Every structure is written in C-alpha cells, then in structure tokens.
Amino acid sequence: MDGTLAIAANNLTSPIILFFMLGVAAAFARSDLSIPEAVAKGLSIYLLLAIGFKGGVSVAGHGVDTTLVLSLLAGAALSFALPVIAFALLRGITRLSVTDAAAVAGHYGSISIVTFVAASSVATSAGLSPEGYMVAVAAVMEAPAILSALWIIARFGTTSADMEEGLIREILLNGSIVLLVGSFFIGWATGDEGMQLIAPFIEEPFQGVLCLFLLDMGLVAGRGLREARSVLTAGLFAFGVLMPIIGAGVGAGTGLLLGLSPGGVMLFMTLAASASYIAVPAAMRVALPEANPSIYLTLSLGVTFPFNLTLGIPIYLAISRALTGG
C-alpha cells in the first residue's frame, strides 16, 4: 500500500499532471486562459504522430510474433465487450434511458490516446519497457466499441441506430485513427534509421508538448464539469470511477494471459480503463442524436479522464508490478 501511495504522490507532482490541474483550476476560477483551437489540434496531431511512429519503430526491432497478433485480437474483443459491461452497470446504478446508457457505454470500450500517452510516460519513468506494439492495440480498440454501442441500441432500444455506410466510413477514417495507424506503419517501415532522422523532433519536445496539451484538456474538463454539474448525479459519478477500475481488472487479466511485460500489462490496464472523448462522441452525434452529449462528455472527460490521470495510472502501475513481479 505504501508503495502505491508513493507512486501516486510522485505522479501527482509530475509536470503533466500539474499542468492538467492548472487547467481545471483556471476553468473553475473562470479565467480567460485558453489554448487556441488550431494550436490544440496541432498538439494532438504531434502526439499521435510521435507515439505512433515510436511504436512502429519498436515493432520493427521486435518483429511480428504470436503475442503481437493475439494482443491485437484481444484488444478488439475487449473494445467490443467492455461497453456491454458498462451498459449493464449503468442500467443497474443510474436512471439513464437505454439510448443515453448505450451512448455512454460506447465511450468506455474505446480509448483515450492521451491517457495512453501519459501512462506510457509514467511507465518509462518507472524503468519499465512496454511492448511497442501496444500502440497498435490502442488503434485497434478505437472503433469496435462504437459498433458495440449500436448493437446495444438495436438489441435493447426502441430507436434504431444509424448504421449507414457513411457512419462506418467516418469511424474507420477518423483522423486520429488514420494518423496513429499511418505513423505506426511508417515507423515500422523505416525502423531505427527513420528514428535517427527525426529523433530531435520526436523525442525531445514530447514531454513539453504533452504538458501543453494536458493544460488544454484541464481547461476543457473543468469547463465541462462547471457547466454540466446538474446532470452529474451520484450514480453517474460512481460509474465514472467504478467502470475504469472494472476495465483495468479485465485488462490486467488479459495482459497476464498474453504474457506481457509489467509495462505491457500496465498499458493494457490503462487502455481498458480509459474512455474516449474524441472519436466516440463524434460518432454518437451521428448515430445516436437523441443521446445527451452533456452526459457522456462530462463522464468521459470530466470524471474518468481526471481519475485515470491522477489516481488510476499509478494504481495500474503498482498492480501490474505486483502481479508480474516487475
């Protein structure tokens, strides 16, 4: 327990977490601090490119093996299954309609790439070396959760979700997925030689860019919490904390079965515990326009995202080390 608390305390005093907290505090204080939208988009593009490229380079050095393939399949399966668990939990502890519960559930099978990046940074700082192909697992886990949410509506709802070809195309060609997967394959194709060419761009600025991006995320999360407090009931808040813990448990078991390293188990836990706030909200606006965006955005970005950044990641690190002896 003392070790976990020490890890949590160390994580809470890291620059990336403190900048996030600064953003939340500024939003609650109604400061005029803001990151221009174009700048925020540029920061996210950089982070996706950097993490994808580094993951591809790592796979180039590691090579394709059975564990990699099984990890990808397991990630896709988890992404589809976790929304079903989330939906059942929501219907049990909240009064959400089927439509709102399905929309929220879809967010909890997909992933937060920023949470993944932050966890990767913490794992590296702790001396762990997660498998590079976990980036590919993250990319695979983006879309199945959306399809799972639409299946839930078709199975339990009174309204039909929009499953037209345009929606599927929008999911598969979502900008974050395209950039993450594309940069991953470029890193895989170019390997160490490619990394040497752009290392000054990929390596050195990464932590600083992440701090700026999390400052912006703190501003967004703080404003969302301030403006949507009326929809955040006790049951919904409990779900926003319980579901990542449940997801992390499933991710831990999966990582152990796959024989991943301590860092790999930690990242699998983080992926299963996180909630999307980019790809899934965009898809839900098209597929389930009846769902209330203030509910699913407040939960994913205002509750689960801060929980994972401040407490979840150090807990997942401590658990993965205890389970693997790493």
C-alpha positions in Angstrom: 0.0 0.0 0.0 2.8 2.4 0.9 4.4 1.8 -2.5 1.2 2.5 -4.3 0.7 5.8 -2.3 4.3 6.8 -3.1 3.8 6.2 -6.8 0.5 8.1 -6.7 2.2 11.0 -4.8 5.0 11.1 -7.3 2.6 11.0 -10.3 0.5 13.8 -8.8 3.6 16.1 -8.6 4.7 15.4 -12.2 4.6 18.3 -14.6 2.0 16.7 -16.9 -0.5 16.2 -14.0 0.2 19.6 -12.5 -0.5 21.3 -15.9 -3.8 19.4 -16.1 -4.7 20.5 -12.6 -3.8 24.1 -13.6 -6.2 23.9 -16.5 -9.0 22.6 -14.3 -8.4 25.3 -11.6 -8.3 28.0 -14.2 -11.6 26.8 -15.7 -13.3 26.8 -12.3 -11.9 30.2 -11.5 -13.4 31.4 -14.8 -10.0 32.6 -16.0 -9.7 33.8 -19.6 -6.8 31.4 -20.1 -7.3 29.4 -23.3 -5.4 27.4 -25.9 -6.4 28.4 -29.4 -8.3 25.6 -31.1 -5.8 25.4 -34.0 -2.9 25.1 -31.5 -4.7 22.4 -29.6 -5.3 20.5 -32.8 -1.7 20.8 -33.7 -0.6 19.5 -30.3 -2.8 16.4 -30.7 -1.5 15.8 -34.2 2.0 15.9 -32.9 1.3 13.5 -30.0 -0.5 11.0 -32.3 2.4 11.1 -34.8 5.1 10.7 -32.2 3.5 7.9 -30.3 2.5 6.0 -33.4 5.9 6.4 -35.0 7.8 5.3 -31.9 5.5 2.3 -31.6 6.2 1.3 -35.2 10.0 1.6 -34.7 9.7 -0.7 -31.6 7.8 -3.3 -33.6 10.4 -3.2 -36.3 13.0 -4.1 -33.8 10.8 -6.7 -32.1 9.3 -8.4 -35.1 5.9 -9.8 -35.6 5.1 -12.8 -33.4 2.1 -14.7 -32.0 1.9 -12.4 -28.9 1.5 -9.3 -31.1 -1.3 -10.9 -33.1 -3.1 -12.2 -30.1 -2.8 -8.8 -28.4 -4.4 -7.1 -31.3 -7.3 -9.7 -31.3 -7.7 -9.3 -27.5 -7.8 -5.6 -27.8 -10.6 -5.7 -30.4 -12.5 -8.2 -28.3 -12.2 -6.1 -25.2 -13.3 -3.0 -27.1 -16.5 -4.7 -28.1 -17.2 -6.4 -24.8 -16.5 -3.6 -22.3 -19.5 -1.4 -23.5 -21.8 -4.4 -22.7 -20.4 -4.4 -19.1 -20.7 -0.6 -18.9 -24.3 -0.7 -20.2 -25.3 -3.3 -17.6 -23.6 -1.3 -14.8 -25.3 2.0 -15.9 -28.7 0.4 -16.0 -28.2 -1.0 -12.6 -27.0 2.1 -10.7 -28.5 5.0 -12.7 -31.8 6.0 -14.2 -30.4 6.7 -17.7 -32.5 5.8 -20.7 -31.4 2.9 -22.9 -30.2 5.4 -25.5 -28.1 7.5 -23.1 -26.8 4.4 -21.4 -25.7 2.9 -24.7 -24.1 6.2 -25.8 -22.1 6.4 -22.6 -21.2 2.7 -22.7 -19.7 3.1 -26.1 -17.1 5.6 -24.7 -15.9 3.0 -22.2 -14.8 0.4 -24.7 -12.9 2.8 -26.8 -9.7 4.5 -25.6 -8.2 7.9 -24.6 -5.0 8.2 -26.5 -3.8 11.0 -24.2 -4.3 8.7 -21.1 -2.3 6.1 -23.0 0.5 8.5 -23.8 0.6 9.7 -20.1 0.7 6.1 -18.9 3.5 5.3 -21.4 5.4 8.3 -20.0 4.9 7.1 -16.4 5.9 3.5 -17.3 9.1 4.7 -18.9 9.9 7.0 -16.0 9.4 4.0 -13.7 12.0 2.0 -15.6 9.6 -0.3 -17.5 9.8 -1.0 -21.2 6.3 -1.7 -22.5 5.9 -3.6 -25.8 5.9 -1.1 -28.7 3.0 -2.7 -30.4 0.7 -1.6 -27.6 0.3 1.5 -29.9 -1.3 -0.8 -32.5 -3.5 -2.3 -29.8 -4.7 1.2 -28.9 -5.6 1.9 -32.6 -7.5 -1.4 -32.8 -9.5 -0.5 -29.8 -10.9 2.8 -31.2 -13.8 1.5 -33.4 -15.3 -1.8 -32.1 -16.8 0.0 -29.1 -18.8 2.2 -31.4 -20.2 -0.8 -33.1 -21.0 -2.4 -29.7 -23.0 0.7 -28.7 -25.0 0.5 -31.9 -25.6 -3.2 -31.3 -26.9 -2.5 -27.8 -29.4 0.0 -29.2 -30.5 -2.5 -31.8 -30.9 -5.1 -29.1 -32.4 -3.2 -26.2 -33.5 0.2 -27.6 -36.8 1.5 -29.1 -34.9 3.6 -31.6 -32.8 2.3 -34.4 -29.2 3.5 -34.7 -27.9 4.9 -37.9 -25.8 2.1 -39.4 -25.5 3.6 -42.9 -22.3 3.3 -44.9 -21.3 6.9 -44.2 -21.1 6.3 -40.5 -18.9 3.2 -40.9 -16.6 5.2 -43.2 -16.5 8.0 -40.7 -15.4 5.6 -37.9 -12.7 3.9 -40.0 -11.4 7.2 -41.5 -11.5 9.2 -38.2 -8.4 11.5 -38.3 -6.9 10.2 -35.1 -7.1 6.6 -36.2 -5.6 7.4 -39.6 -2.7 9.4 -38.2 -2.0 6.9 -35.4 -2.1 3.8 -37.7 -0.3 5.6 -40.5 2.6 6.9 -38.4 2.8 3.4 -36.8 3.3 1.8 -40.2 5.8 4.5 -41.3 7.8 3.9 -38.1 7.6 0.1 -38.7 8.8 0.5 -42.3 11.7 2.9 -41.6 12.8 1.4 -38.3 15.8 2.7 -36.4 17.2 4.6 -39.4 13.9 6.6 -39.6 14.0 7.3 -35.9 17.6 8.6 -36.1 16.5 11.0 -38.8 13.6 12.6 -36.8 14.6 11.8 -33.2 15.2 15.5 -32.4 11.5 16.2 -33.4 10.0 13.0 -31.9 11.9 12.6 -28.6 13.0 16.0 -27.1 9.8 18.1 -27.4 7.4 15.3 -26.5 7.1 15.9 -22.7 6.7 19.7 -23.2 4.0 19.2 -25.9 2.2 16.8 -23.6 2.2 19.3 -20.8 0.6 22.0 -23.1 -2.0 19.5 -24.4 -3.0 18.4 -20.8 -3.3 22.1 -19.8 -5.9 22.4 -22.6 -7.5 19.2 -21.5 -7.7 20.5 -18.0 -9.5 23.7 -19.3 -11.9 21.6 -21.3 -12.6 19.2 -18.4 -13.0 22.0 -15.9 -15.5 23.9 -18.0 -17.5 20.8 -18.7 -17.8 20.0 -15.0 -18.7 23.5 -14.2 -21.4 23.8 -16.8 -22.9 20.2 -16.5 -23.0 19.7 -12.8 -26.8 19.3 -12.9 -26.5 16.1 -14.9 -23.8 14.5 -12.8 -25.8 12.5 -10.3 -24.2 10.4 -7.6 -24.8 7.2 -9.6 -23.2 8.6 -12.7 -20.2 9.9 -10.7 -19.8 6.4 -9.2 -20.0 4.8 -12.6 -17.2 7.2 -13.9 -14.9 5.9 -11.2 -16.0 2.2 -10.9 -16.0 1.4 -14.7 -12.3 2.2 -15.2 -11.5 0.0 -12.2 -13.5 -2.8 -13.7 -12.0 -2.3 -17.1 -8.5 -2.2 -15.6 -9.2 -5.5 -13.9 -10.2 -7.1 -17.2 -7.2 -5.6 -18.9 -4.9 -6.9 -16.2 -6.2 -10.5 -16.6 -5.9 -10.2 -20.4 -2.3 -8.9 -20.2 -1.3 -11.7 -17.9 -2.8 -14.3 -20.1 -0.9 -12.9 -23.1 2.4 -13.0 -21.2 3.1 -9.3 -21.5 5.8 -7.5 -19.6 5.0 -5.4 -16.5 4.8 -2.3 -18.7 2.7 -4.0 -21.2 0.2 -5.2 -18.6 0.0 -1.7 -17.2 -0.8 -0.2 -20.6 -3.4 -2.9 -21.3 -5.0 -2.0 -18.0 -4.9 1.7 -18.9 -6.4 1.1 -22.4 -9.2 -1.0 -20.9 -9.8 1.6 -18.1 -9.9 4.7 -20.3 -12.8 6.4 -22.1 -12.9 8.1 -25.5 -13.7 11.8 -25.7 -12.8 12.4 -29.4 -13.8 9.5 -31.8 -16.8 8.1 -30.0 -18.5 11.5 -29.2 -18.2 12.4 -32.9 -19.8 9.0 -33.9 -22.5 9.2 -31.3 -23.6 12.6 -32.6 -24.3 11.0 -36.0 -25.5 7.6 -34.9 -27.5 8.5 -31.7 -28.5 12.1 -32.0 -31.2 11.5 -29.3 -28.5 10.9 -26.7 -27.5 13.7 -24.4 -23.9 14.9 -25.1 -23.6 16.6 -21.8 -23.9 13.2 -20.0 -21.3 11.2 -22.0 -18.8 14.1 -22.4 -19.0 15.0 -18.7 -18.4 11.4 -17.7 -15.6 10.6 -20.1 -13.7 13.8 -19.9 -14.8 15.3 -16.6 -14.7 12.3 -14.4 -12.9 9.2 -15.8 -10.1 11.2 -17.6 -9.0 13.1 -14.4 -9.4 9.9 -12.3 -7.1 7.9 -14.6 -4.5 10.7 -14.8 -4.3 11.4 -11.1 -5.0 8.1 -9.3 -5.7 5.4 -11.9 -2.3 5.3 -13.7 -0.2 4.9 -10.5 -2.6 2.3 -9.2 -2.4 0.4 -12.5 1.4 0.6 -12.3 1.5 -0.7 -8.8 -0.9 -3.6 -9.6 1.0 -4.6 -12.8 4.2 -4.8 -10.8 2.7 -6.8 -8.0 1.1 -9.3 -10.5 4.2 -9.7 -12.7 6.9 -9.3 -10.1 8.3 -6.5 -12.2 
